[in-house]
Amino acid sequence: MEKTKKILSKTISWIFLATFVVIIFCVFFVDGGRYSLNVNNPIISLLIAILFGAGLFFLYRKFTKNTSKLSTKKEVVIVASALIFFMVVGIIAILLLRVRPTWDVGHIYNAAMNMAYHGDVGNEYGYISNFPFQAFLLGCFTAIIKLTSFFPYPDIVLMLFNLFCILGTILLTYLIVKKLLGTRKAIFSLILFLLFSPIILYTPIFYSDTISMLFVTGCFYLSLFLFDSKISSKKRIILSLIFGLICFCGYQTKATSIILIIALALFALFINKKFNFKKFAVSTACIAIIFIPSCIIVSNISKRITNPSLLIPKTHWIMMGLKNYGGFNMEDYQDITYAGLDDGKDLTSVHIEVIKQRLSEYGPLNYLGFLSRKVAFTWGDGTYYVSDKLRREPSHPELLLYKIFSGDGEYFAAYNIFMNGMQILLLAGIIIGAFLTRSSQSIIAVIKLSLLGLILFLLIWETRSRYLINYLPLMLVFFVFSLDAISKLVTKRLATRQ
């Protein structure tokens, strides 16, 4: 059994490595749309990636060379200072870069406002009926608006809630790296949240992408304890119940959060060397006790406040994922889906016919070409689509910050090129780390499985670079793992020469 697990682990590692090699190839050589690296001075982005990669590696070596233990007081001061800094940056983003809630955020916000003050979703009944999976987020926003009704700006309250989720994610990422690699390396990981600025720039966009990010990192952090065979049965039960609650919140906020849970189960069953069926069964039962009934409750509430005949079937997003770059397009919504709803057609059958037609028109080779564009569109945008969201009905379009970070800002091109450089650095780091950890059966395999699942899902589904944001913290964890593996290799080579 141990031999089989080792083979499976290596196979997954090689598939992961090959997949990211294909991704970085597509990002470099295939047109991925307006924000992608391929159409925005890729050479400059590559030079930025090399420069910052070398700088980060030097800083990592310098910072982690000292093996003396940091005092708890010093650690708390450093981490608290970092979180306060990110909080200030987030508040500045709210004050200077906030936008009027539009698109999906606007629909949920308007429905929540109506629900808080009038007891129903009002004019957003059609939207919530179309997308009943937004019911949990709607309920959360409604509760927050009610609890803070004394404050005259409910949209800013929700932005602050989003900031809390982002800060919580940063703290959890720190704790994950600390548990896996130690305190100094965890402190170093905080620097990455400066470089990958879209995370904090998403503060004014209070939506599922960043809110679910907290639950994804929370689940991974708790799993580090649940895979520890030394924890007591009582602690295992308590942590598993909490895990079930976080898992439920993550899934209800953004369905892709469940990919991590599937990855954890696969790791436990097929890769983990210390698998214990009894402990696995106890944890699974505790998680299910919270997760399943909670999902049923939300589903029943959702049915009461929506019209099932207006539900848009999941085939819609698969159909939409087969056009242009595989992202959102209004034509499919208006001309196929909404037109079918108005006519009372069986939308699933309509979508399946369109899917078959589009696949037939592509043919095998053209379909592979389409998928390469879809990959470049998803993974080639280092801004993670935040700049497109910040340009929609902004509060202060005259400010310098807007001109830098907004998709239609005067100086946006420079920010776009820089962030694409950071994206190349991240992808390259993941590839190197995948090679250096190809034989590892550690919990880092969970990140590999999660990202493979996310890649596969977005190849089939409607896609966008912002759909990666809730897994970005785990990618940063993997990046630190890569730096550590490279650093150990360099140390070993230098010692051999000496």
C-alpha positions as MATLAB code, in Angstrom:
seq = 'MEKTKKILSKTISWIFLATFVVIIFCVFFVDGGRYSLNVNNPIISLLIAILFGAGLFFLYRKFTKNTSKLSTKKEVVIVASALIFFMVVGIIAILLLRVRPTWDVGHIYNAAMNMAYHGDVGNEYGYISNFPFQAFLLGCFTAIIKLTSFFPYPDIVLMLFNLFCILGTILLTYLIVKKLLGTRKAIFSLILFLLFSPIILYTPIFYSDTISMLFVTGCFYLSLFLFDSKISSKKRIILSLIFGLICFCGYQTKATSIILIIALALFALFINKKFNFKKFAVSTACIAIIFIPSCIIVSNISKRITNPSLLIPKTHWIMMGLKNYGGFNMEDYQDITYAGLDDGKDLTSVHIEVIKQRLSEYGPLNYLGFLSRKVAFTWGDGTYYVSDKLRREPSHPELLLYKIFSGDGEYFAAYNIFMNGMQILLLAGIIIGAFLTRSSQSIIAVIKLSLLGLILFLLIWETRSRYLINYLPLMLVFFVFSLDAISKLVTKRLATRQ';
ca = [
       0.000    0.000    0.000;
       2.835    2.379    0.889;
       4.480    1.721   -2.472;
       1.192    2.426   -4.306;
       0.771    5.714   -2.414;
       4.298    6.719   -3.329;
       3.661    6.007   -7.015;
       0.364    7.936   -6.931;
       2.038   10.895   -5.237;
       4.797   11.005   -7.861;
       2.283   10.664  -10.700;
       0.230   13.590   -9.383;
       3.419   15.660   -8.961;
       4.503   15.021  -12.564;
       1.000   15.817  -13.884;
       1.018   19.013  -11.812;
       4.444   19.981  -13.140;
       3.487   19.263  -16.769;
       0.222   21.199  -16.386;
       1.936   24.340  -15.136;
       4.574   24.105  -17.861;
       1.698   24.132  -20.382;
       0.082   27.064  -18.544;
       3.241   29.209  -18.586;
       3.748   28.339  -22.278;
       0.197   29.512  -23.084;
       0.631   32.662  -21.001;
       3.784   33.590  -22.940;
       2.791   32.651  -26.469;
      -1.012   32.821  -26.730;
      -3.262   35.885  -26.830;
      -5.219   35.900  -23.577;
      -7.132   39.142  -24.024;
      -6.814   42.729  -22.876;
      -4.965   42.262  -19.563;
      -2.888   39.200  -20.417;
       0.891   39.086  -20.539;
       1.108   38.122  -24.217;
      -0.389   41.420  -25.446;
       1.212   43.736  -22.856;
       4.988   43.930  -23.374;
       5.850   40.400  -22.195;
       9.621   41.018  -22.392;
       9.408   43.815  -19.803;
       7.227   41.615  -17.576;
       9.778   38.797  -17.924;
      12.633   41.115  -16.920;
      10.599   42.259  -13.899;
       9.993   38.615  -12.955;
      13.725   37.786  -13.178;
      14.747   40.896  -11.207;
      12.206   40.429   -8.434;
      12.774   36.674   -8.376;
      16.490   37.169   -7.761;
      15.766   39.878   -5.179;
      13.229   37.754   -3.312;
      15.561   34.757   -3.263;
      18.439   36.883   -1.917;
      16.139   38.406    0.729;
      14.805   34.955    1.669;
      18.335   33.568    2.098;
      19.412   36.605    4.108;
      16.331   36.641    6.330;
      16.193   32.899    7.048;
      19.953   32.432    7.465;
      19.636   33.405   11.117;
      18.293   30.297   12.855;
      17.922   31.884   16.294;
      14.394   31.744   17.631;
      12.375   34.971   17.593;
      10.777   35.878   20.914;
       6.983   35.639   21.027;
       6.787   39.354   21.821;
       8.845   40.332   18.766;
       6.833   37.985   16.544;
       3.526   39.447   17.739;
       4.787   43.010   17.178;
       5.960   42.217   13.624;
       2.786   40.373   12.587;
       0.475   42.931   14.239;
       2.368   45.779   12.522;
       2.030   44.035    9.158;
      -1.704   43.491    9.650;
      -2.189   47.113   10.731;
      -0.286   48.229    7.623;
      -2.491   46.105    5.357;
      -5.575   47.365    7.193;
      -4.550   50.983    6.547;
      -3.920   50.191    2.863;
      -7.338   48.507    2.684;
      -9.054   51.530    4.255;
      -7.263   53.830    1.785;
      -8.537   51.592   -1.029;
     -12.092   51.937    0.357;
     -11.854   55.709    0.656;
     -10.143   56.426   -2.666;
     -10.924   53.486   -4.968;
     -14.436   52.479   -3.956;
     -16.983   51.975   -6.702;
     -20.763   52.008   -6.717;
     -21.955   48.400   -6.371;
     -22.911   47.153   -9.850;
     -22.940   43.769  -11.699;
     -23.529   40.780   -9.344;
     -22.298   42.681   -6.285;
     -24.872   45.406   -6.947;
     -27.729   42.925   -7.328;
     -26.894   41.165   -4.049;
     -26.338   44.477   -2.253;
     -29.682   45.881   -3.425;
     -31.466   42.650   -2.489;
     -29.827   42.682    0.969;
     -30.797   46.326    1.540;
     -34.385   45.533    0.649;
     -34.369   42.369    2.766;
     -32.946   44.245    5.775;
     -35.480   47.075    5.677;
     -38.543   45.578    3.956;
     -38.334   41.814    4.489;
     -38.074   40.752    0.830;
     -35.609   41.028   -2.065;
     -37.735   43.577   -3.939;
     -36.774   44.229   -7.551;
     -33.959   41.677   -7.331;
     -36.400   38.740   -7.121;
     -35.604   37.759  -10.706;
     -31.839   37.879  -10.171;
     -31.908   35.824   -6.948;
     -34.239   33.320   -8.645;
     -31.811   33.072  -11.577;
     -28.879   32.516   -9.224;
     -30.149   30.973   -5.963;
     -26.563   30.019   -5.009;
     -26.204   33.698   -3.988;
     -28.699   33.158   -1.135;
     -26.032   32.564    1.531;
     -24.112   35.729    0.623;
     -27.428   37.596    0.514;
     -28.204   36.358    4.043;
     -24.758   37.399    5.321;
     -25.044   40.882    3.827;
     -28.583   41.282    5.192;
     -27.443   40.336    8.714;
     -24.468   42.733    8.569;
     -26.644   45.613    7.302;
     -29.184   45.002   10.092;
     -26.501   44.807   12.790;
     -24.881   48.057   11.617;
     -28.086   49.956   10.758;
     -26.841   52.861   12.904;
     -24.114   53.529   10.326;
     -25.355   55.598    7.345;
     -23.161   53.902    4.675;
     -23.996   50.174    4.491;
     -21.834   49.668    1.385;
     -18.758   50.857    3.321;
     -19.653   48.481    6.171;
     -19.631   45.598    3.687;
     -16.301   46.790    2.300;
     -14.916   46.748    5.855;
     -16.298   43.222    6.275;
     -14.488   42.260    3.070;
     -11.306   43.838    4.455;
     -11.707   41.748    7.617;
     -11.884   38.600    5.435;
      -8.739   39.664    3.541;
      -6.806   40.419    6.763;
      -7.972   37.095    8.197;
      -6.659   35.368    5.074;
      -3.268   37.076    5.410;
      -3.042   35.985    9.063;
      -4.041   32.404    8.234;
      -1.462   32.265    5.429;
       1.143   33.414    7.940;
       0.064   30.695   10.392;
       0.137   28.023    7.651;
       3.713   28.886    6.637;
       4.721   29.119   10.297;
       3.425   25.638   11.029;
       5.029   24.173    7.902;
       8.358   26.048    7.736;
       8.824   28.120   10.881;
       8.377   31.684   12.120;
      11.043   33.505   10.099;
       9.817   32.043    6.811;
       6.250   32.889    7.781;
       7.238   36.524    8.388;
       8.896   36.564    4.977;
       5.634   35.319    3.402;
       3.908   38.564    4.456;
       6.032   40.430    1.878;
       4.266   38.520   -0.899;
       0.962   40.211   -0.076;
       2.632   43.519   -0.944;
       3.794   42.217   -4.312;
       0.479   40.548   -5.104;
      -1.454   43.744   -4.480;
      -4.748   42.706   -6.187;
      -5.639   40.864   -2.963;
      -5.788   44.091   -0.937;
      -7.056   46.153   -3.896;
     -10.147   43.924   -3.969;
     -11.208   45.468   -0.622;
     -13.887   47.757   -2.170;
     -15.304   44.779   -4.146;
     -17.215   42.892   -1.442;
     -17.940   39.700   -3.337;
     -17.479   35.948   -3.132;
     -13.920   35.901   -4.534;
     -12.205   37.473   -1.517;
     -14.779   36.451    1.100;
     -14.406   32.758    0.185;
     -10.610   33.188    0.266;
     -10.826   33.285    4.079;
     -12.647   29.946    4.213;
     -10.308   28.226    1.742;
      -7.214   29.187    3.769;
      -9.095   28.422    7.005;
      -9.890   24.877    5.858;
      -6.292   24.258    4.810;
      -4.963   25.596    8.123;
      -7.281   23.388   10.180;
      -6.345   20.374    8.057;
      -2.727   20.742    9.263;
      -3.985   19.871   12.745;
      -6.419   17.180   11.622;
      -3.599   15.343    9.826;
      -1.539   15.399   13.013;
      -1.907   11.878   14.408;
      -0.915   13.068   17.899;
      -3.929   15.297   18.623;
      -6.435   13.986   21.158;
      -9.830   12.601   20.158;
     -11.609   15.501   21.880;
      -9.546   18.079   20.017;
     -10.077   16.195   16.746;
     -13.859   16.266   17.194;
     -13.923   19.992   18.046;
     -11.631   20.925   15.136;
     -13.604   18.721   12.734;
     -16.871   20.431   13.724;
     -15.264   23.848   13.175;
     -13.851   22.563    9.884;
     -17.354   21.487    8.832;
     -18.705   24.984    9.570;
     -15.889   26.712    7.645;
     -16.297   24.245    4.784;
     -20.026   24.992    4.655;
     -19.440   28.773    4.624;
     -16.806   28.467    1.916;
     -18.949   26.253   -0.309;
     -22.010   28.469    0.074;
     -19.979   31.604   -0.637;
     -18.169   30.216   -3.703;
     -18.642   26.664   -4.947;
     -14.995   26.266   -6.054;
     -14.053   26.176   -2.353;
     -15.202   22.541   -2.342;
     -12.271   21.634   -4.615;
      -9.956   21.954   -1.596;
     -12.151   19.578    0.426;
     -12.029   16.993   -2.382;
      -8.236   17.427   -2.541;
      -7.939   16.879    1.219;
     -10.009   13.676    0.991;
      -7.892   12.362   -1.907;
      -4.709   13.191   -0.008;
      -5.956   11.410    3.129;
      -7.020    8.272    1.251;
      -4.362    7.873   -1.434;
      -1.197    9.833   -0.507;
      -0.913   10.355    3.255;
       1.574    7.859    4.695;
       0.028    8.021    8.169;
      -3.573    7.347    7.132;
      -5.733    6.070    9.990;
      -9.208    4.944    8.951;
     -10.758    5.375   12.405;
      -9.537    8.971   12.780;
     -10.525    9.770    9.193;
     -14.032    8.373    9.807;
     -14.451   10.410   13.016;
     -13.408   13.641   11.271;
     -15.589   12.920    8.235;
     -18.635   12.208   10.415;
     -18.162   15.425   12.419;
     -17.722   17.485    9.259;
     -20.828   15.919    7.675;
     -22.913   16.580   10.821;
     -22.365   20.319   10.333;
     -22.028   20.563    6.556;
     -25.004   18.541    5.273;
     -27.806   19.891    7.544;
     -26.540   23.483    7.089;
     -26.621   23.110    3.288;
     -30.150   21.677    3.474;
     -31.318   24.626    5.612;
     -29.864   27.182    3.164;
     -31.383   25.272    0.232;
     -34.861   25.323    1.847;
     -34.613   29.044    2.628;
     -33.442   29.705   -0.917;
     -36.477   27.850   -2.346;
     -38.819   29.965   -0.225;
     -37.497   33.295   -1.510;
     -37.020   32.349   -5.187;
     -38.993   31.094   -8.164;
     -37.568   27.691   -9.293;
     -38.881   28.210  -12.840;
     -36.450   31.126  -13.249;
     -33.390   29.066  -12.266;
     -30.562   29.212  -14.806;
     -29.158   25.674  -15.210;
     -25.464   24.932  -14.790;
     -25.154   24.067  -18.472;
     -25.315   27.821  -19.133;
     -21.802   28.359  -17.733;
     -20.398   25.397  -19.666;
     -21.919   26.808  -22.867;
     -20.567   30.286  -22.126;
     -17.141   28.790  -21.426;
     -16.917   27.706  -25.084;
     -17.014   31.150  -26.686;
     -14.346   33.824  -27.303;
     -11.835   33.414  -24.448;
     -14.229   31.299  -22.387;
     -15.272   34.211  -20.182;
     -18.527   36.061  -19.594;
     -20.369   37.285  -22.680;
     -23.677   39.132  -22.707;
     -24.839   37.551  -25.992;
     -25.217   34.083  -24.450;
     -27.157   35.550  -21.550;
     -29.547   37.640  -23.595;
     -29.936   35.756  -26.865;
     -29.932   32.173  -25.533;
     -30.512   31.906  -21.782;
     -32.831   34.830  -21.000;
     -34.640   34.425  -24.307;
     -35.237   30.770  -23.403;
     -36.504   31.695  -19.937;
     -39.006   34.112  -21.455;
     -40.233   31.468  -23.909;
     -40.481   28.783  -21.231;
     -38.054   26.480  -23.060;
     -36.135   23.566  -21.532;
     -32.909   25.540  -21.147;
     -30.721   22.534  -20.368;
     -31.590   20.958  -23.720;
     -31.013   24.287  -25.519;
     -27.605   24.693  -23.853;
     -26.547   21.122  -24.651;
     -27.377   21.663  -28.315;
     -25.307   24.872  -28.404;
     -22.448   23.089  -26.607;
     -22.492   20.268  -29.169;
     -22.625   22.763  -32.025;
     -19.677   24.785  -30.736;
     -17.547   21.693  -30.109;
     -18.383   20.421  -33.595;
     -17.434   23.767  -35.165;
     -14.086   23.805  -33.356;
     -12.948   20.292  -34.223;
     -10.092   18.669  -32.216;
      -7.226   20.996  -33.228;
      -9.174   24.257  -33.089;
     -10.615   23.214  -29.731;
      -7.075   22.801  -28.362;
      -6.307   26.270  -29.726;
      -9.392   27.627  -27.994;
      -8.348   25.981  -24.694;
      -4.884   27.563  -24.979;
      -6.539   31.018  -25.282;
      -8.769   30.180  -22.345;
      -5.732   29.212  -20.243;
      -3.908   32.426  -21.210;
      -7.036   34.454  -20.408;
      -7.338   32.828  -16.972;
      -3.700   32.599  -15.877;
      -2.018   35.391  -17.858;
      -3.539   38.355  -16.018;
      -1.490   39.349  -12.968;
      -4.083   41.939  -11.955;
      -6.602   39.118  -11.357;
      -9.215   41.325  -13.030;
      -9.335   43.760  -10.085;
      -8.557   46.696  -12.391;
     -11.607   45.955  -14.509;
     -13.807   45.997  -11.398;
     -12.274   49.234  -10.084;
     -13.126   51.094  -13.308;
     -16.896   50.494  -12.961;
     -18.626   53.631  -11.658;
     -15.725   54.832   -9.466;
     -16.122   57.451   -6.745;
     -12.877   59.316   -7.488;
     -11.776   58.875  -11.129;
      -9.695   62.042  -10.901;
      -7.228   60.610   -8.338;
      -3.741   59.325   -9.158;
      -4.458   55.953   -7.511;
      -7.415   55.444   -9.830;
      -5.279   56.307  -12.855;
      -2.739   53.652  -11.816;
      -4.960   50.774  -10.705;
      -8.104   51.177  -12.821;
      -8.333   49.325  -16.141;
      -8.984   52.565  -18.022;
      -6.557   54.686  -15.983;
      -3.898   56.814  -17.619;
      -1.005   54.907  -15.999;
      -2.619   51.490  -15.778;
      -0.370   49.940  -18.458;
       2.647   50.180  -16.116;
       0.745   48.458  -13.280;
      -0.545   45.787  -15.669;
       2.967   45.017  -16.955;
       4.379   44.888  -13.405;
       1.669   42.550  -12.128;
       2.064   40.300  -15.159;
       5.730   40.090  -14.173;
       4.663   38.984  -10.690;
       2.349   36.397  -12.240;
       5.211   34.959  -14.318;
       7.358   34.863  -11.172;
       4.608   32.985   -9.325;
       4.078   30.463  -12.140;
       7.833   29.906  -12.519;
       8.150   29.439   -8.756;
       5.336   26.891   -8.756;
       7.008   24.962  -11.613;
      10.396   24.859   -9.876;
       8.748   23.881   -6.603;
       6.729   21.175   -8.354;
       9.948   19.657   -9.685;
      11.826   19.865   -6.387;
       8.903   18.385   -4.395;
       8.052   15.704   -6.979;
       8.741   12.904   -4.482;
       7.147   14.595   -1.473;
       4.125   13.026    0.217;
       3.684   15.976    2.562;
       0.514   18.044    2.860;
       1.835   20.320    0.107;
       0.348   17.667   -2.223;
      -3.075   19.030   -1.207;
      -2.235   22.343   -2.891;
      -1.169   20.450   -6.022;
      -4.450   18.513   -6.093;
      -6.494   21.658   -5.402;
      -4.880   23.630   -8.211;
      -5.236   20.711  -10.637;
      -8.932   20.546   -9.727;
      -9.338   24.298  -10.188;
      -7.569   24.187  -13.576;
      -9.793   21.352  -14.802;
     -12.948   23.070  -13.563;
     -12.114   26.372  -15.264;
     -11.294   24.598  -18.524;
     -14.889   23.332  -18.559;
     -16.675   26.267  -16.894;
     -16.948   29.957  -17.735;
     -13.663   31.465  -16.593;
     -11.948   34.684  -15.569;
      -8.666   35.535  -13.838;
     -10.497   36.708  -10.694;
     -11.748   33.136  -10.231;
      -8.208   32.274   -9.106;
      -8.100   34.835   -6.296;
      -9.543   32.601   -3.548;
      -6.748   30.062   -4.185;
      -4.001   32.679   -4.560;
      -2.967   32.491   -0.860;
      -2.362   28.736   -1.239;
      -0.312   29.444   -4.369;
       1.756   31.881   -2.293;
       2.264   29.157    0.338;
       3.507   26.869   -2.438;
       5.769   29.674   -3.714;
       7.396   29.996   -0.268;
       7.791   26.201   -0.244;
       9.561   26.528   -3.611;
      11.906   29.230   -2.317;
      12.710   27.031    0.669;
      13.400   24.004   -1.528;
      15.675   26.061   -3.832;
      17.463   27.557   -0.824;
      18.125   24.100    0.669;
      19.398   22.856   -2.690;
      21.786   25.818   -3.016;
      23.023   25.303    0.569;
      23.618   21.621   -0.129;
      25.539   22.350   -3.352;
      27.701   24.997   -1.650;
      28.461   22.602    1.221;
      29.430   19.878   -1.289;
      31.848   22.223   -3.100;
      33.445   23.309    0.155;
];
